[in-house]
Structure formats: C-alpha cells, structure tokens
Amino acid sequence: MLYRLITVIGGLVFVVALYGLVWFFCKQFLRRHGVIEQLTDRSTVLATWTFAGISLGLVLVVAGAFVLGPWAFYRTLRGHDVPISDAAAIWWGFGIVSASLLITAAGFMGFLKLVGAY
C-alpha cells in the first residue's frame, strides 16, 4: 500500500514537472523570438494551452499528445503576434512537446525503478 501511495505522489510530482518544463521551454522560445513585454504572463498562457493539448492527447491516444500539443502551441502563439511562420511554429511546438515528454518520461521511469515498481 505504501508503494502505491509513493507512486501516486511521485506521479503528481512528475505532472507538475512536465508543466514546468513546458513553461520553461515556452519562455525560452518567446525570449528567443524577441518577446519581452509581459514575458512571464505570455509564457504561462502559452504553456497552459500547450499542456492542455498534451494532456488531452495523452488521454485520447498517447500519440495524440504529439498532435494536439503542437497544435495548441501554434494556435496560442498566433494570438501573441510572434513573427514566425506557421510551419516553424508547429515544429517548435512539436519540439517543445517532445523534449518535455521525453525528459519527464525518463525521470518517471527512473523514479519507478527506484521505488521498485518497474
């Protein structure tokens, strides 16, 4: 029973870590493309919608996270008037989603191995 509780708490920590990674990558993306005004607020909005796309994609089909996450990133980015082409925005979204999920999944697998659940 204790392992289940530890695993659930660890899972919640990694969900927060996933959001944190998405937020960090979105902030770096906006900074790289010259957005300085309200950078934290814009990063939060962009990360929240991207994270929502990832979450919905993971619930529907795991591969859906790689479709809905970049799409949500692209749609939200269009509202921020960042000077970037549509194709580049989608590829940046795909890269942010992929990097965030890869880092989080590797960390969670290590955590499961550490507690003996894997």
N, C-alpha and C positions, 0 to 999 in steps of 0.2 A: 504494500500500500504506500509506503514511504517513497519508493521509486516512482510510482505513478504521480505522486504529488510533486516530486522534484522535477519530473519530466514535463509536467504541465506548466509549472512555474518557469522552467527553462525555455519552453516553447513560447511563452508570453514575452520573455526577455528577448528572444530572437525576433519576434514580430516587431517589437519596439526598435531593435537593432536594424531590421530591414527598412523601416520607415526612416530611421536616422541616416542610413546610407543613401537612400533615395533623396532625402533632403540635402545632404552634403553634396552629392553629385549634381543636383539641380542648381544649387547655389554656385558651385564652381562653373557650371555651364553658363549661367546668366552673367557671372562676373567676366568670363572669358569673352562673351559677346557684347561687352560694354554696358551692361545694365548696372547702374549704381544707385539710382533712386529707389528707395523702398526695397532694397535687395532682400532683406530677411522676409518681409511680407510676401513678396513675389515668389521667393523660393518656397515658402510654406504653401502657398496656393498651388504652385506647380507640382510640388512633391505630394500634396494631399490627393490631387486628382490622379496623378500617376500611380500612387499607391492604391487608390480605389480601383483603378483599371487592373493592376496586378492582382489584387485580392479577388475581384470578380472573375478574372481569367483563371485563377487557381481553383476557384470553387467549381466553375463550369467544366473546364478541362485544363489540365496542367499547361498544355501548350498555349492555351488561350491567354495566359499571362504575357506571353511574348507578342501577342497581337493587340490585346486591349490596353496593356501598359503603354506601349509606344503611341498608340492612337490617342489615349488620354493625354499623354505628354504633348503631342502635336496639337491637339485641339485647344489645350490650355495655353500653350505657347503662342498660338495665333492671337489670343487676347492680350498678350503683353507687348505686342509690336516689336519683337526682336527681329532685326534684319538678317534673316536666314531663309534659305529656300525650303520649300515643303519637303523635298526628299531628304535634305540634310537634317531637318527637324525630326523626321521619322527615324532616320538612322541614329541620331543622337539619343532619341528616346529608347530605341532598341538597345543601344549600348549601355545606357544608364540602368535599364531594367535587367539586362543580362549580368552586368557586373554586380549589381546589388543582390540579385538572387544567388549568384554563384558564391559570393563571399558569405552570405547568410547560410546557405545550404552546407557549405564546407564547415563553418563554425558549428552548426547544429549537429552535423554528423560526428564531429569531434566531441561535442557535449554528450551525445548518446553513447558513444564509445566509452567516455569517461565514467558515466554512471552505470555502464554495463547493460544498457538496453539494446545495444547493437553489436 
